[in-house]
Amino acid sequence: MAPAQAVLIEVEPDGSAQVYRYALDGEFAGDTWHESKQEAREQLEFEYGPAVGPWSEVPATIADPHEYALDWGRRSRPEP
């Protein structure tokens, strides 16, 4: 599986959270379930440490949150 370079946390109506991980080329890099958004964030900070940057909410007008997360990751990565 590809290394994760962009992540998306989707919060369900019951408060649980699903984390989706992607490589910046769009390849799926895994997913995990968590009891809450806070638990999901803590797990990602544990896994990726300082590589986790600031969190950004997906605007309500966005039709595809997964593509939005990938685009955000591509725009945010440092220049080589």
PyRosetta script that sets phi, psi and omega in degrees:
from pyrosetta import init, pose_from_sequence

init()
pose = pose_from_sequence("MAPAQAVLIEVEPDGSAQVYRYALDGEFAGDTWHESKQEAREQLEFEYGPAVGPWSEVPATIADPHEYALDWGRRSRPEP")
pose.set_psi(1, 145.5)
pose.set_omega(1, -179.4)
pose.set_phi(2, -67.6)
pose.set_psi(2, 151.8)
pose.set_omega(2, 174.5)
pose.set_phi(3, -71.0)
pose.set_psi(3, 142.5)
pose.set_omega(3, -179.5)
pose.set_phi(4, -73.4)
pose.set_psi(4, 134.7)
pose.set_omega(4, 176.5)
pose.set_phi(5, -127.9)
pose.set_psi(5, -11.8)
pose.set_omega(5, 175.8)
pose.set_phi(6, -142.6)
pose.set_psi(6, 139.3)
pose.set_omega(6, 179.1)
pose.set_phi(7, -129.4)
pose.set_psi(7, 151.1)
pose.set_omega(7, 177.9)
pose.set_phi(8, -132.4)
pose.set_psi(8, 130.2)
pose.set_omega(8, 174.2)
pose.set_phi(9, -106.4)
pose.set_psi(9, 120.1)
pose.set_omega(9, 174.8)
pose.set_phi(10, -106.8)
pose.set_psi(10, 122.7)
pose.set_omega(10, 179.7)
pose.set_phi(11, -94.4)
pose.set_psi(11, 128.6)
pose.set_omega(11, -179.5)
pose.set_phi(12, -85.6)
pose.set_psi(12, 161.7)
pose.set_omega(12, 179.1)
pose.set_phi(13, -55.9)
pose.set_psi(13, -28.3)
pose.set_omega(13, 179.9)
pose.set_phi(14, -82.7)
pose.set_psi(14, 1.2)
pose.set_omega(14, 179.2)
pose.set_phi(15, 93.4)
pose.set_psi(15, -11.0)
pose.set_omega(15, 176.5)
pose.set_phi(16, -72.1)
pose.set_psi(16, 165.2)
pose.set_omega(16, -176.6)
pose.set_phi(17, -135.6)
pose.set_psi(17, 139.6)
pose.set_omega(17, 175.4)
pose.set_phi(18, -110.3)
pose.set_psi(18, 131.0)
pose.set_omega(18, 176.6)
pose.set_phi(19, -106.0)
pose.set_psi(19, 127.5)
pose.set_omega(19, 175.7)
pose.set_phi(20, -112.1)
pose.set_psi(20, 133.6)
pose.set_omega(20, -179.9)
pose.set_phi(21, -115.8)
pose.set_psi(21, 140.9)
pose.set_omega(21, -179.4)
pose.set_phi(22, -139.0)
pose.set_psi(22, 148.2)
pose.set_omega(22, 164.5)
pose.set_phi(23, -78.4)
pose.set_psi(23, 158.4)
pose.set_omega(23, -176.4)
pose.set_phi(24, -69.1)
pose.set_psi(24, -14.0)
pose.set_omega(24, 174.4)
pose.set_phi(25, -83.8)
pose.set_psi(25, 2.8)
pose.set_omega(25, 177.8)
pose.set_phi(26, 95.9)
pose.set_psi(26, -6.0)
pose.set_omega(26, -179.9)
pose.set_phi(27, -67.6)
pose.set_psi(27, 133.7)
pose.set_omega(27, 178.6)
pose.set_phi(28, -63.5)
pose.set_psi(28, 135.3)
pose.set_omega(28, -177.1)
pose.set_phi(29, -126.4)
pose.set_psi(29, 20.8)
pose.set_omega(29, 174.3)
pose.set_phi(30, 114.8)
pose.set_psi(30, 162.9)
pose.set_omega(30, 175.8)
pose.set_phi(31, -148.5)
pose.set_psi(31, 155.5)
pose.set_omega(31, 178.4)
pose.set_phi(32, -143.7)
pose.set_psi(32, 153.0)
pose.set_omega(32, 177.2)
pose.set_phi(33, -104.2)
pose.set_psi(33, 144.4)
pose.set_omega(33, 179.5)
pose.set_phi(34, -138.4)
pose.set_psi(34, 154.1)
pose.set_omega(34, -178.2)
pose.set_phi(35, -68.9)
pose.set_psi(35, -24.0)
pose.set_omega(35, -178.8)
pose.set_phi(36, -154.7)
pose.set_psi(36, 166.4)
pose.set_omega(36, 175.7)
pose.set_phi(37, -62.8)
pose.set_psi(37, -40.6)
pose.set_omega(37, 179.5)
pose.set_phi(38, -61.6)
pose.set_psi(38, -43.7)
pose.set_omega(38, 178.0)
pose.set_phi(39, -62.8)
pose.set_psi(39, -39.4)
pose.set_omega(39, 178.3)
pose.set_phi(40, -62.3)
pose.set_psi(40, -45.8)
pose.set_omega(40, 178.7)
pose.set_phi(41, -62.0)
pose.set_psi(41, -43.3)
pose.set_omega(41, 179.2)
pose.set_phi(42, -62.2)
pose.set_psi(42, -40.0)
pose.set_omega(42, 178.9)
pose.set_phi(43, -64.8)
pose.set_psi(43, -43.2)
pose.set_omega(43, 179.4)
pose.set_phi(44, -65.3)
pose.set_psi(44, -38.8)
pose.set_omega(44, 177.3)
pose.set_phi(45, -66.1)
pose.set_psi(45, -35.1)
pose.set_omega(45, 175.8)
pose.set_phi(46, -66.2)
pose.set_psi(46, -45.4)
pose.set_omega(46, -177.9)
pose.set_phi(47, -68.3)
pose.set_psi(47, -43.6)
pose.set_omega(47, -169.8)
pose.set_phi(48, -110.3)
pose.set_psi(48, -7.3)
pose.set_omega(48, 177.1)
pose.set_phi(49, 54.4)
pose.set_psi(49, -133.7)
pose.set_omega(49, -175.6)
pose.set_phi(50, -68.9)
pose.set_psi(50, -8.8)
pose.set_omega(50, 177.0)
pose.set_phi(51, -69.3)
pose.set_psi(51, -18.5)
pose.set_omega(51, 176.5)
pose.set_phi(52, -76.3)
pose.set_psi(52, 117.4)
pose.set_omega(52, 179.7)
pose.set_phi(53, -89.5)
pose.set_psi(53, -163.6)
pose.set_omega(53, 179.0)
pose.set_phi(54, -66.3)
pose.set_psi(54, 146.2)
pose.set_omega(54, 178.5)
pose.set_phi(55, -83.0)
pose.set_psi(55, 146.3)
pose.set_omega(55, 178.9)
pose.set_phi(56, -133.8)
pose.set_psi(56, 132.2)
pose.set_omega(56, 176.6)
pose.set_phi(57, -75.4)
pose.set_psi(57, 144.4)
pose.set_omega(57, 173.7)
pose.set_phi(58, -78.5)
pose.set_psi(58, 124.8)
pose.set_omega(58, 179.6)
pose.set_phi(59, -58.5)
pose.set_psi(59, 144.7)
pose.set_omega(59, -178.0)
pose.set_phi(60, -61.4)
pose.set_psi(60, -21.5)
pose.set_omega(60, -178.6)
pose.set_phi(61, -81.0)
pose.set_psi(61, -6.1)
pose.set_omega(61, -177.4)
pose.set_phi(62, -80.2)
pose.set_psi(62, 126.3)
pose.set_omega(62, -178.8)
pose.set_phi(63, -78.2)
pose.set_psi(63, -34.6)
pose.set_omega(63, -176.1)
pose.set_phi(64, -125.2)
pose.set_psi(64, 94.3)
pose.set_omega(64, -178.1)
pose.set_phi(65, -60.9)
pose.set_psi(65, -31.0)
pose.set_omega(65, -179.4)
pose.set_phi(66, -66.7)
pose.set_psi(66, -45.1)
pose.set_omega(66, 177.6)
pose.set_phi(67, -66.7)
pose.set_psi(67, -36.5)
pose.set_omega(67, 176.8)
pose.set_phi(68, -60.4)
pose.set_psi(68, -44.9)
pose.set_omega(68, 179.3)
pose.set_phi(69, -62.4)
pose.set_psi(69, -41.4)
pose.set_omega(69, 177.8)
pose.set_phi(70, -63.7)
pose.set_psi(70, -45.9)
pose.set_omega(70, 178.9)
pose.set_phi(71, -61.2)
pose.set_psi(71, -42.5)
pose.set_omega(71, 179.3)
pose.set_phi(72, -61.8)
pose.set_psi(72, -43.6)
pose.set_omega(72, 178.4)
pose.set_phi(73, -62.3)
pose.set_psi(73, -42.1)
pose.set_omega(73, 178.8)
pose.set_phi(74, -63.8)
pose.set_psi(74, -41.6)
pose.set_omega(74, -179.6)
pose.set_phi(75, -70.5)
pose.set_psi(75, -28.4)
pose.set_omega(75, -173.3)
pose.set_phi(76, -91.1)
pose.set_psi(76, -11.8)
pose.set_omega(76, -175.6)
pose.set_phi(77, -72.8)
pose.set_psi(77, 147.7)
pose.set_omega(77, -178.9)
pose.set_phi(78, -67.5)
pose.set_psi(78, 150.4)
pose.set_omega(78, 175.8)
pose.set_phi(79, -67.4)
pose.set_psi(79, 142.9)
pose.set_omega(79, 178.8)
pose.set_phi(80, -67.7)
pose.dump_pdb("model.pdb")
